């Protein structure tokens, strides 16, 4: 029987402005890190304004109304994704965030290009119970369970606080070092530490890190989070951005276009042929796609 690491430490904290070169090495060592000031408060404010009509007002659709429902979402949670469709703040500010892209580039360099696997805003209601410990990618990409245990990570998750994360309102539980475990069996709350954060801070975790949302023990305080999963371009995203209107696509930076799947990708293969190409030409060249265009 494998005896899993029991020591509890505080989640290491790094600056999203001054420590860009330290974020990935720290995350790689501990399985998690908190990036302080990951998003400016003005960006947090605008993200919340963009999301309010979809999170606070729109009723939760039942699983029976969807042909691909997310069974992992609690009935007391709100979950909204495909954010680029309605949030200019997400597609212009979050996707071009320097720390997000520096960490992703450092993490996936061995594989090649990376892109957005999922961008979602979630809101956890007062009195919501704690979730169970999990690894996110096991819900959607079981292929990761068959990779060699020492293979470089294929995805990372940025859990960004859009409201305060406190022990009382359910700040995320993280088991440091669990990205090195073969199995999550035996994971307990006693092994976990809490990701207490201010709005704009982000918890970044490796896809193998065991974590869960905590119990919201308040009666009036919701907790809102922006979850961004980036991964290697060799993995299919959980969400499609192919329905974005072309004017919106052409208003984006080339980087944001690539993250949303509106550009061909490259792998690290020695004789890379590219991914999502059209007869040897890139998607953006074939479509005559422009970028950085003003929206009318």
C-alpha positions in Angstrom: 0.0 0.0 0.0 1.3 3.5 -0.9 1.5 5.9 2.0 0.6 9.3 0.6 2.3 12.6 1.7 0.6 13.9 4.8 2.4 17.2 5.5 0.4 20.4 5.4 2.1 23.5 4.2 0.7 26.9 3.1 0.2 27.3 -0.6 3.2 29.3 -1.9 2.4 32.8 -3.1 4.0 34.6 -6.0 3.4 38.0 -7.6 1.6 38.2 -10.9 3.6 41.3 -11.7 7.2 40.6 -10.4 7.5 36.9 -10.3 6.6 35.7 -13.8 9.7 33.5 -14.0 8.9 31.8 -10.7 5.3 30.9 -11.1 5.7 27.7 -13.2 8.7 26.3 -11.3 6.8 26.9 -8.0 3.6 25.3 -9.3 5.5 22.4 -10.7 7.1 21.7 -7.3 4.1 22.0 -5.1 1.3 21.3 -7.5 -0.3 24.7 -6.8 0.6 28.3 -6.3 -1.4 31.5 -5.6 -0.7 34.3 -8.1 -1.4 37.5 -6.3 -2.8 40.3 -8.4 -3.2 38.0 -11.3 -6.0 40.3 -12.7 -6.3 44.0 -12.0 -9.3 45.0 -9.9 -10.8 47.0 -12.8 -10.7 43.8 -14.9 -12.4 41.9 -12.1 -15.1 44.6 -11.9 -15.8 44.4 -15.6 -15.8 40.6 -15.7 -18.4 40.7 -12.9 -20.5 43.2 -14.8 -20.3 41.1 -18.0 -21.3 38.0 -16.1 -24.1 39.4 -13.9 -27.0 38.9 -16.4 -25.9 35.3 -17.0 -25.0 34.3 -13.5 -27.3 36.2 -11.2 -30.5 36.2 -13.3 -30.5 33.4 -15.7 -32.1 30.3 -14.2 -30.1 27.1 -14.1 -30.9 24.8 -17.0 -31.6 21.2 -16.0 -29.5 18.4 -17.4 -32.6 17.1 -19.2 -32.6 20.2 -21.4 -29.1 19.6 -22.8 -27.6 16.9 -25.0 -24.2 17.2 -23.4 -25.0 18.2 -19.7 -22.3 18.8 -17.1 -23.3 16.3 -14.3 -20.6 17.6 -12.0 -22.3 20.9 -11.4 -24.3 21.2 -8.1 -27.9 22.3 -8.3 -27.0 25.2 -6.1 -24.2 26.4 -8.4 -24.3 28.6 -11.4 -22.0 27.7 -14.3 -21.6 29.8 -17.5 -19.0 29.1 -20.1 -18.3 30.2 -23.8 -17.5 33.5 -22.2 -15.9 35.1 -25.3 -19.4 35.3 -26.9 -20.7 37.9 -24.4 -17.7 39.2 -22.4 -15.3 41.6 -24.1 -13.4 41.7 -20.9 -12.7 37.9 -21.0 -11.7 37.9 -24.7 -9.6 41.0 -24.6 -8.1 41.2 -21.1 -8.2 37.7 -19.6 -7.0 35.8 -22.7 -4.1 38.2 -23.2 -3.1 38.2 -19.6 0.7 38.1 -19.3 0.9 35.7 -16.4 -1.6 33.3 -17.9 0.3 33.0 -21.1 3.8 33.0 -19.5 2.8 30.1 -17.2 1.1 28.2 -20.1 4.1 28.7 -22.4 6.5 27.5 -19.7 4.3 24.5 -18.8 3.6 23.2 -22.3 6.9 24.1 -24.1 7.8 20.4 -24.4 4.5 19.7 -26.4 4.2 22.9 -28.5 1.3 25.3 -28.7 -1.5 25.5 -26.1 -5.0 26.8 -26.2 -8.1 27.4 -24.1 -9.8 24.2 -23.0 -12.4 25.9 -20.9 -13.3 29.3 -19.6 -16.2 29.5 -17.2 -17.6 31.7 -14.5 -19.1 29.8 -11.5 -21.0 31.1 -8.5 -21.4 29.0 -5.4 -24.5 29.7 -3.3 -24.6 30.2 0.5 -24.9 27.0 2.5 -23.6 24.9 -0.4 -21.8 21.8 0.9 -18.2 21.0 0.0 -17.5 19.2 -3.2 -15.6 15.9 -3.3 -11.9 15.7 -4.1 -11.2 15.4 -7.8 -8.8 16.0 -10.7 -10.6 18.1 -13.3 -9.4 16.4 -16.4 -10.6 12.9 -15.3 -14.2 14.1 -15.9 -13.6 15.0 -19.6 -10.3 13.6 -20.9 -9.7 10.1 -19.5 -6.7 9.8 -21.8 -4.7 11.7 -19.2 -5.1 8.8 -16.8 -3.2 6.6 -19.3 -0.2 8.8 -19.7 3.1 7.9 -18.0 3.0 9.1 -14.4 6.1 11.3 -14.9 4.8 12.8 -18.2 4.7 16.6 -18.2 1.3 18.1 -17.4 -1.1 18.5 -20.4 -3.3 21.1 -18.8 -3.3 23.6 -15.9 -6.2 25.4 -14.2 -6.4 29.0 -13.1 -9.0 29.5 -10.4 -9.4 33.3 -10.3 -11.3 34.9 -7.4 -13.9 37.4 -8.6 -15.1 37.8 -5.0 -13.2 37.2 -1.8 -12.3 33.5 -1.1 -12.5 32.9 2.7 -12.6 29.8 4.8 -16.2 30.6 5.7 -17.5 31.0 2.1 -15.8 27.9 0.8 -12.3 28.7 -0.4 -10.8 25.9 -2.4 -9.2 22.9 -0.6 -5.9 21.9 -2.2 -3.6 18.9 -1.3 -0.1 20.1 -2.0 2.1 17.4 -3.7 -0.9 15.4 -4.8 0.0 15.9 -8.4 2.7 13.2 -7.7 0.1 10.7 -6.5 -0.9 7.7 -8.6 -4.4 7.7 -7.1 -6.6 10.1 -5.2 -8.0 7.3 -3.1 -7.5 8.2 0.5 -7.5 11.9 0.1 -8.9 13.7 3.2 -9.6 17.2 4.3 -6.9 16.8 6.9 -4.3 16.8 4.2 -5.6 19.9 2.5 -4.9 23.6 2.8 -7.2 26.5 1.8 -6.8 28.9 -1.0 -7.8 32.1 0.8 -7.6 34.9 -1.8 -8.5 38.5 -2.6 -10.4 39.4 -5.8 -8.0 39.3 -8.7 -5.8 36.6 -7.1 -5.6 33.2 -8.9 -4.9 29.7 -7.7 -3.0 27.8 -10.4 -2.9 24.1 -10.2 -1.5 21.3 -12.3 -4.1 18.9 -13.9 -3.1 16.1 -11.4 -3.5 18.2 -8.3 -6.3 17.0 -6.0 -8.6 19.7 -4.9 -12.3 20.6 -4.3 -14.5 23.5 -3.5 -15.2 24.0 0.2 -18.5 24.3 2.0 -20.0 27.8 2.0 -21.0 28.1 5.7 -22.4 31.6 5.3 -26.1 32.3 4.9 -25.9 35.3 2.6 -22.5 35.3 0.8 -22.0 33.8 -2.6 -18.5 33.0 -4.0 -17.8 33.7 -7.6 -14.9 32.3 -9.6 -13.4 32.6 -13.1 -12.0 29.2 -14.0 -9.6 29.1 -17.0 -8.2 25.8 -18.2 -5.4 26.0 -20.7 -3.9 22.8 -22.3 -1.8 21.5 -25.1 -3.4 22.0 -28.5 -3.3 18.2 -29.0 -6.3 18.0 -26.5 -9.8 18.8 -27.7 -11.3 21.8 -25.8 -14.4 21.2 -23.7 -16.1 24.2 -25.4 -16.3 25.3 -29.0 -15.8 28.9 -30.0 -16.7 28.2 -33.7 -20.0 30.1 -33.3 -18.3 33.4 -32.5 -19.4 36.0 -35.1 -16.5 36.9 -37.5 -16.5 40.6 -36.5 -15.8 39.5 -32.9 -13.1 37.0 -34.0 -11.4 39.7 -36.1 -11.4 42.1 -33.2 -9.2 39.8 -31.2 -5.4 39.7 -31.0 -3.7 36.9 -32.9 -2.9 35.3 -29.5 -6.6 35.3 -28.5 -7.6 33.9 -31.8 -5.2 31.0 -31.4 -6.4 30.3 -27.9 -10.0 30.2 -29.1 -9.2 27.8 -31.9 -9.4 30.4 -34.7 -5.9 29.7 -35.9 -3.8 26.7 -36.8 -1.6 25.3 -34.1 1.9 23.8 -33.9 3.4 20.9 -32.0 6.9 20.3 -30.9 7.4 17.4 -33.3 10.8 17.7 -35.1 9.0 17.7 -38.5 5.8 19.5 -37.3 3.1 19.5 -40.0 0.8 21.8 -37.9 -2.6 21.1 -36.4 -5.9 22.4 -37.8 -4.4 23.2 -41.2 -6.0 23.2 -44.6 -3.9 21.5 -47.3 -0.7 22.7 -45.7 -1.9 26.3 -45.1 -2.9 27.8 -41.9 -6.6 28.4 -41.1 -6.1 32.1 -40.6 -4.4 32.5 -44.0 -6.9 30.4 -45.8 -9.8 32.3 -44.3 -8.1 35.7 -44.8 -8.7 36.3 -41.1 -7.8 39.8 -39.8 -7.0 40.7 -36.2 -7.1 43.7 -33.9 -10.0 45.2 -35.9 -12.4 47.7 -34.1 -15.9 46.4 -33.5 -18.5 48.6 -35.1 
